[in-house]
Amino acid sequence: QEEIMLALRRISEARGGVAKLAKSAELNVTALYRTLSAKGNPELRSLTALLRAMGMRLAVTPLH
């Protein structure tokens, strides 16, 4: 989880910064900085909004 949160933070920085992403995702910028920290633990709703603002989505697929 730590690596995923840090990767999302790096992606957000590459796309204009956390503050810009927070505005686009309609999330609180301070909370988003905490969420994207190594110890971040976002709610599914926040993660979905964050990914949508980045042009991504979370997908669940069956194991084969």
C-alpha positions as CSV (number, residue, x, y, z in Angstrom):
1,Q,0.0,0.0,0.0
2,E,2.8,2.4,0.8
3,E,4.3,2.0,-2.6
4,I,0.9,2.6,-4.3
5,M,0.3,5.8,-2.3
6,L,3.8,7.1,-3.1
7,A,3.3,6.3,-6.8
8,L,0.0,8.1,-6.9
9,R,1.7,11.1,-5.3
10,R,4.4,11.1,-8.0
11,I,1.8,10.9,-10.7
12,S,-0.1,13.8,-9.2
13,E,3.0,15.9,-9.1
14,A,3.7,15.1,-12.7
15,R,0.2,16.2,-13.6
16,G,0.5,19.6,-12.0
17,G,0.7,19.0,-8.3
18,V,-1.4,17.8,-5.4
19,A,-3.3,21.1,-5.0
20,K,-4.4,21.0,-8.7
21,L,-5.5,17.4,-8.4
22,A,-7.3,18.1,-5.1
23,K,-9.4,20.8,-6.8
24,S,-10.1,18.5,-9.8
25,A,-11.1,15.6,-7.6
26,E,-13.1,18.0,-5.2
27,L,-11.0,16.8,-2.3
28,N,-9.4,18.8,0.6
29,V,-5.8,19.5,-0.3
30,T,-4.5,18.9,3.2
31,A,-6.3,15.6,3.4
32,L,-5.0,14.6,0.0
33,Y,-1.4,15.3,1.0
34,R,-2.0,13.0,4.0
35,T,-3.7,10.4,1.8
36,L,-0.8,10.3,-0.6
37,S,1.8,9.9,2.1
38,A,3.6,6.6,2.8
39,K,1.2,6.0,5.7
40,G,-1.9,7.2,3.8
41,N,-5.1,5.1,4.1
42,P,-7.7,6.6,1.8
43,E,-11.4,5.8,1.8
44,L,-12.6,4.1,-1.3
45,R,-14.6,7.2,-2.2
46,S,-11.5,9.4,-2.0
47,L,-9.4,6.9,-3.9
48,T,-12.0,6.7,-6.7
49,A,-12.3,10.5,-6.9
50,L,-8.5,10.8,-7.0
51,L,-8.1,8.1,-9.7
52,R,-10.9,9.7,-11.8
53,A,-9.2,13.1,-11.6
54,M,-6.0,11.4,-12.9
55,G,-7.9,9.7,-15.8
56,M,-7.6,6.3,-14.2
57,R,-9.9,3.8,-12.5
58,L,-9.6,0.9,-10.0
59,A,-10.5,-2.4,-11.5
60,V,-11.2,-5.8,-9.9
61,T,-10.7,-8.8,-12.0
62,P,-11.2,-12.5,-11.2
63,L,-8.2,-14.7,-10.5
64,H,-7.7,-17.6,-12.9
